[in-house]
Amino acid sequence: MTISEIIAEAMFKPSNSSPSKKPVTQSRQQQLQQQQYPRSSKICCLSLHDTNKIRLINAPLSLISPLRLAIFETWNQPIQQETSLPQCDGHEFKLKGKPWSSGKKGPLLDSTNLILAMLMVLEIRGWSLIMASNVSHLRDEKDSLFFEWAGPKGLLSSQERDMDELTLIDASENRIDEREEAKGKWEGDVEGEVELFTVELRGYDIIRVTGAPVAVLTALRLAILRHWTQGIEKEDTKKGAYEFRMTGFPFRTWGSETSIERSMMLIQTLENMRLHGFEPCSLMDLDVVGKGKQERHEKQQKKEKKDGRDKQIVDSWVLRRGSSGRRKDELRQSRLGDDSRGEDERDGWVVQL
């Protein structure tokens, strides 16, 4: 850890290690709007922490046992501890050894096979990987893998021989059908019917959105308020982009409670975008500095750190909606708009909060 990181830790850790603040109370209008965006049941997350922890979030209990078996069969050391996380429908495995340590000696094959085996467990049980994102400034937090429920899938013949023999080639073979499926899904889209917008996770506390419709901004605001209990400090428009600045430091958190809140917030964000027909299609590393601007960039970073807010881009997402996604959103909006019988019942189905 560098001197600057030690200083940053000393500055920011007290805010996150203090007793949690009372959850922000949402307005009556926001409470009614939340009914249009049920708590996510179609998106789950597998996040890697410290040097040896695996955290499953917002997932069915039926995934725990097969994940445990996959860890046992592919990692060369036992599971040291397991912790249930009922507040987020989650479960945490703490492994003996350090699978996520970049400084460990020897080949990384065991860690790679472990990741691959866990991906396969979720894949064949109906959870398809849609995005891998690094959502934290902290070195101890690795990638978060986000999955969407797509229905159970079988193994290919080459994979049925032995789960212990899974290789990267097997995984790539299993992606052929997915690429064809995605191609078919987007083939009907024509120029002018495709919409794109970006989401940037910036600094310690900012989500910046560029090119999104107003309905998406509302959906994102509700996702933040549902799960980030410290709430939103302020909202602002800057250079054509819309920014949500949250209270606290969601992208530089200590402890499991706040990092779970952050994961649930991002899961709900993807879920709310999905309800509007938008899907993640790309990740970008936009925090790139040209050689001629390096000195100015370093001065700006020092100023921002002195002010207590680092504006470095943590990660950037691109979300896409074609004509089929728009039709899906329009149908959903029409169903919600036709409701004349009450706040919670809509065309025969009940919204679950």
Sequence and secondary structure as in RCSB ss.txt:
>XXXX:A:sequence
MTISEIIAEAMFKPSNSSPSKKPVTQSRQQQLQQQQYPRSSKICCLSLHDTNKIRLINAPLSLISPLRLAIFETW
NQPIQQETSLPQCDGHEFKLKGKPWSSGKKGPLLDSTNLILAMLMVLEIRGWSLIMASNVSHLRDEKDSLFFEWA
GPKGLLSSQERDMDELTLIDASENRIDEREEAKGKWEGDVEGEVELFTVELRGYDIIRVTGAPVAVLTALRLAIL
RHWTQGIEKEDTKKGAYEFRMTGFPFRTWGSETSIERSMMLIQTLENMRLHGFEPCSLMDLDVVGKGKQERHEKQ
QKKEKKDGRDKQIVDSWVLRRGSSGRRKDELRQSRLGDDSRGEDERDGWVVQL
>XXXX:A:secstr
  HHHHHHHHHHHHHHHS         HHHHHHHTTS   SSEEEEEEETTTEEEEES  GGGHHHHHHHHHHHS
SS EEEEEEEGGGTEEEEEESS TT TT SS SHHHHHHHHHHHHHHHHTTEEEEEEE   S TTEEEEEEEEE 
      HHHHT GGG  HHHHHHHTHHHHHHHHHHHHT  TTS EEEEEEEETTTEEEEES  HHHHHHHHHHHH
HH TT EEEEEEETTEEEEEESS TTS  SHHHHHHHHHHHHHHHHHHHHTT EEEEEE      GGGHHHHHHH
HHHHHHHT    EEEEEEEEE HHHHHHHHHHHHHHHT  S SSEETTEE   
